[in-house]
Structures are given as C-alpha cells and as structure tokens.
C-alpha cells in the first residue's frame, strides 16, 4: 500500500499544469501517495497562476518572470518527486493499453490518468489572422499582450465579461485609450447581477474607458494585415492599435473525446464525471474547468472549483467520502476595487430581487440576490466582511430575511 491508496495504483499521469492539476498533486502527496507522478503541459517554463494574467502580470514593467506568479517554485516539484514534461502536447490516449502519447514521441504508461486540461478561448471569425490580435488564457498570451500594450496607444476589447474588464483596467493603468464592446445589453450579463454590472460600468467610465453595449461587431478593419479598427452594427467605427477578444471559453476536452470518454455532446463540451471526478473510463479522471459533475446544471470556472475537484478526486482514490459541497466562489480585481462573489447569480430568472447592504469600509457594498425568500448569491465590492458572511449563509443553506438584510446592523446568522 502507498499511504491509504490501492496497491495497484503506482503510476499517475496528470495532463494540465493548471490550478486543478497542481492542487491534485499537492493533495495526493500530502495524503501519503508515494508512487510515480508525471505532470504534462503544453506550456514551457514553470506552471503559472492564471488569475493574475489579466491583472498584475500585465502591469509588470520588467521582462524577467516574477516568481510570485508561479503556482509552485522549482523546489516544490523536486521535493515532491514530480516528473515534469513541459512544452509538449498530449496527443492521444490509448484506453486499451493505458498509454498517453506525447508530441515528443514519448508514450507514458499510467494506472490513473487525470485530465486537468482546462479550457480554450473562443475565437471570432474574421480577425484570427490579423497581427496585434489576441486572446488571453495562457502565460504566452499574456506575455504577447503585455509586449504589444507597452508599444501602442489604444486598444479595443471585445467582451464585457470579467476577463475583458480586467484587461481594460490594466490597460488604462498602463496609459492606453480603451474601448470595450459587449453584444449583450449590459456588462457581465452571464455572471453578475445588474447592480454589480452598473457599479463596474461607472467605475470603468470614471477611469476613462469607452463602453459600448448591446451592439455587435460587423467588420474587422486592417491595414497591411494588422488590426486597426472594428465596425459596429450601429454604424460606429472604433479605432485601436491592438485587439483583445474575451468572449468566453470552451472546455478543452478534445483529448478525452477522441478517446471515447463521455462528454456533454458528441462533438465536445465538458467531460462528464461522477461525484469522485471519475470519467466513463475507470482509469481516467477529469478535474477543473474541463469537467462537469453529473447532476450539475453548469460548469464552474474558478480557482475554488479547481481546488474542490482536486480534493474530490483524491478522496475518491482513497475510498473516502468526498468533501461537502460549498457555494462557488469567484473574485476579480479592477483598479482599486476588489469584487468577491459566492453562489450562482441568477441572471436569467425574472423573479429575482437584489438587496444592497452597505459595508463597514469606505465604498464597501454587497448585493444579496434572492429568488423569493431563498438566498442564491452574494456579491461584495470592497466588502470582505459581508462576502464572508454571505458565504457562511450559503454554505449552511441559510436564507436571511430579504426585508432585513439591507440593514447593516442585522445579523443573518443570529
């Protein structure tokens, strides 16, 4: 036996040096697994944090990698005896022989394969071949965006979600003129409540960002194959020296789909897993942004969810009960405003009310979203105390009175 693990489990291969992948390795080593662990990732260099790529990373003035952005230092991989295969692509899973083929020509045997492949940015047709056009997901994307942003004066961002707004805030802090274009009627239409979207709209306008909502792009304009402007459906032409597309991501499940694993749809989507993150193949697990647990209505993209998936996977391998469900957590930094969110914001429901609760700190406020009398989410801007209070309520399945929660003196846990 290796710790509390099955004696037949000797060789684990993890594909994806993501938050989920690294959390899984850290968790399983801490729980006593002493077998072989190999980590495969297409990116070169030390695996990095993803959230800062649209924020602090873009604001770095030097080109040398700041080690604060690394998920783990080199010493950690050595101390935990992790075999790194970086800068190579996982090409094919042979489910009959339990072999993973890599672009380097290597074939890695495994007793358990853990897919933590994350997601890929969605692209827009018509701009993919233009110079100075970018998406943001991997460290290489962020490095390329930062290098160009240092040289230009203006940028156009398509997509008014968290990534687009975080990049907009970073660009403004770098001195660029910034225009954000969102096809939906408001910012953050799929992920935040109307009052939070309104607050962040005002914040960006205060910092000089030009926001265009409820309008689509009809044409990308270029000069000598380099992006120069977009034409909008309302007739406006928005000029810019660079373009960043942030319109969401799709699960990177192609490796699993080619191996015949169960996914949301025959042509792709998230990898379907059980409560222990087991796929339709008993030798393969999936965790993080690429995975969807059976019974869940939606896939969650967050560091908190990645860590939860990793813990569930390790518990499953140990034959233990998975950790209790927690309400999903999200966060975003834009200028000096920190947004923390817990729960799922009901953006499509009609019978939802949003109650504002003033925080203890200057400028702090939280928005509590109810469907009837049931609390569904809490979003806090510069208000960590009410974020933590909301998290406790949701984790304990408590719904405070919507008529009282707006009173800062009211204690929903009393």
Rosetta blueprint (number, residue, H / E / L):
1 X L
2 X E
3 X L
4 X L
5 X E
6 X L
7 X L
8 X L
9 X L
10 X L
11 X E
12 X E
13 X E
14 X E
15 X E
16 X L
17 X L
18 X L
19 X H
20 X H
21 X H
22 X H
23 X H
24 X H
25 X H
26 X H
27 X H
28 X H
29 X H
30 X H
31 X L
32 X L
33 X L
34 X L
35 X L
36 X E
37 X E
38 X E
39 X E
40 X E
41 X E
42 X L
43 X L
44 X L
45 X L
46 X L
47 X L
48 X E
49 X L
50 X L
51 X H
52 X H
53 X H
54 X H
55 X L
56 X H
57 X H
58 X H
59 X H
60 X L
61 X L
62 X L
63 X L
64 X L
65 X L
66 X L
67 X H
68 X H
69 X H
70 X E
71 X L
72 X L
73 X L
74 X H
75 X H
76 X H
77 X H
78 X H
79 X H
80 X L
81 X L
82 X E
83 X E
84 X E
85 X E
86 X E
87 X L
88 X L
89 X L
90 X E
91 X E
92 X E
93 X E
94 X E
95 X L
96 X L
97 X L
98 X L
99 X E
100 X E
101 X E
102 X E
103 X L
104 X L
105 X L
106 X L
107 X E
108 X E
109 X E
110 X L
111 X L
112 X E
113 X E
114 X E
115 X E
116 X L
117 X L
118 X L
119 X E
120 X E
121 X E
122 X L
123 X L
124 X L
125 X L
126 X L
127 X L
128 X L
129 X L
130 X L
131 X E
132 X L
133 X E
134 X E
135 X E
136 X L
137 X L
138 X L
139 X H
140 X H
141 X H
142 X H
143 X H
144 X H
145 X H
146 X H
147 X H
148 X H
149 X H
150 X L
151 X L
152 X L
153 X L
154 X E
155 X E
156 X E
157 X E
158 X E
159 X L
160 X L
161 X L
162 X H
163 X H
164 X H
165 X H
166 X H
167 X H
168 X H
169 X H
170 X H
171 X H
172 X H
173 X H
174 X L
175 X L
176 X L
177 X E
178 X E
179 X E
180 X E
181 X E
182 X E
183 X L
184 X L
185 X L
186 X L
187 X L
188 X L
189 X L
190 X L
191 X L
192 X L
193 X L
194 X H
195 X H
196 X H
197 X H
198 X H
199 X H
200 X H
201 X H
202 X H
203 X H
204 X H
205 X H
206 X H
207 X L
208 X L
209 X L
210 X E
211 X E
212 X E
213 X E
214 X L
215 X L
216 X L
217 X E
218 X E
219 X E
220 X E
221 X E
222 X E
223 X E
224 X L
225 X L
226 X E
227 X E
228 X E
229 X E
230 X E
231 X E
232 X E
233 X L
234 X L
235 X L
236 X L
237 X E
238 X E
239 X E
240 X L
241 X L
242 X E
243 X E
244 X E
245 X E
246 X L
247 X L
248 X L
249 X E
250 X E
251 X E
252 X L
253 X L
254 X H
255 X H
256 X H
257 X H
258 X H
259 X L
260 X L
261 X L
262 X L
263 X E
264 X E
265 X E
266 X L
267 X L
268 X E
269 X E
270 X E
271 X E
272 X E
273 X E
274 X L
275 X L
276 X L
277 X L
278 X E
279 X L
280 X L
281 X L
282 X L
283 X L
284 X E
285 X E
286 X E
287 X L
288 X H
289 X H
290 X H
291 X E
292 X E
293 X E
294 X L
295 X L
296 X L
297 X L
298 X L
299 X L
300 X L
301 X L
302 X L
303 X H
304 X H
305 X H
306 X H
307 X H
308 X H
309 X H
310 X H
311 X H
312 X H
313 X H
314 X H
315 X H
316 X H
317 X H
318 X L
319 X L
320 X L
321 X L
322 X L
323 X L
324 X L
325 X L
326 X L
327 X L
328 X L
329 X E
330 X E
331 X E
332 X E
333 X E
334 X E
335 X L
336 X L
337 X E
338 X E
339 X E
340 X E
341 X E
342 X E
343 X E
344 X L
345 X L
346 X L
347 X L
348 X L
349 X L
350 X L
351 X L
352 X E
353 X E
354 X E
355 X E
356 X E
357 X E
358 X E
359 X L
360 X L
361 X L
362 X L
363 X L
364 X L
365 X E
366 X E
367 X E
368 X E
369 X E
370 X E
371 X E
372 X L
373 X L
374 X E
375 X E
376 X E
377 X E
378 X E
379 X E
380 X E
381 X E
382 X L
383 X L
384 X H
385 X H
386 X H
387 X H
388 X H
389 X H
390 X H
391 X H
392 X H
393 X H
394 X H
395 X H
396 X L
397 X L
398 X L
399 X L
400 X L
401 X L
402 X L
403 X L
404 X L
405 X L
406 X L
407 X L
408 X L
409 X L
410 X L
411 X L
412 X L
413 X L
414 X L
